[in-house]
Amino acid sequence: MLALGGAVAPLTGCDLFDRDDQPAPPPDPLRPMVDESLGLAAAHRASATAHPELADRLNAIAEAHTAHATELARVIGVALPSAPAAAPSTTPAADPAGALAALRALEKAGQRTATAACAAAPAERAALLGSIAAARATHQEALK
């Protein structure tokens, strides 16, 4: 019996039976859209802070981007960060016209991203992505 116990002990510790051969799933292709939506929201809020006369318009657009990020995160099953982004990736322009132009450029780039994601997405995600692309086109007009 002692000989048998000695033979079994090494087998239990060798990880022979509880190997996890499944690789981690790749990140969802919509994850960058969550981050981009949060970044757009942060850029609009930063410009609203820098130019209070634009705050009503910019904060409304920032809220739309936050709502998009929230819905995208729900669809792909990730949690949004509990704290807002520390700082946007760009600094607001010194003048309101420059800030609006910079935000329009960000929205245009975001619209291209959303349109490409929509074209590549399965049907159950296409409606959401199409709505986001349309919203970003509308934001460009609202920023004129």
GINOR-V916693 format. One record per pair of residues at least 4 apart in sequence whose C-alpha atoms are under 7 Angstrom apart, sorted by the first residue. I is the first residue (numbers start at 1). J is the second residue. If there is no record, write none. Layout:
# GINOR-V916693
[[I	J] [I	J]]
This chain:
# GINOR-V916693
[[1	5] [2	6] [3	7] [4	8] [5	9] [8	12] [9	13] [10	14] [15	19] [28	76] [30	34] [31	35] [32	36] [33	37] [34	38] [34	69] [34	72] [34	73] [35	39] [36	40] [37	41] [37	65] [37	66] [37	68] [37	69] [38	42] [38	65] [38	66] [38	69] [39	43] [39	88] [40	44] [40	62] [40	65] [41	45] [41	62] [41	63] [41	65] [41	66] [42	46] [42	85] [42	87] [42	88] [43	47] [43	88] [43	90] [44	48] [44	58] [44	59] [44	62] [45	49] [45	58] [45	59] [45	62] [46	50] [46	92] [47	51] [47	92] [47	99] [48	52] [48	54] [48	55] [48	58] [48	59] [49	55] [50	92] [51	55] [51	96] [54	58] [55	59] [56	60] [57	61] [58	62] [59	63] [60	64] [61	65] [61	139] [62	66] [63	67] [64	68] [65	69] [66	70] [67	71] [68	72] [68	132] [69	73] [70	74] [70	80] [71	75] [72	76] [73	77] [73	78] [73	79] [73	80] [74	78] [92	99] [93	98] [93	99] [94	98] [95	99] [96	100] [97	101] [98	102] [99	103] [100	104] [100	143] [101	105] [102	106] [103	107] [104	108] [104	140] [104	143] [105	109] [106	110] [107	111] [107	136] [107	139] [107	140] [108	112] [108	140] [109	113] [110	114] [110	136] [111	115] [111	133] [111	136] [111	137] [112	116] [113	117] [114	118] [114	129] [114	132] [114	133] [115	119] [115	130] [115	133] [116	120] [117	121] [117	129] [118	126] [118	129] [118	130] [121	125] [121	126] [122	126] [125	129] [126	130] [127	131] [128	132] [129	133] [130	134] [131	135] [132	136] [133	137] [134	138] [135	139] [136	140] [137	141] [138	142] [139	143] [140	144]]
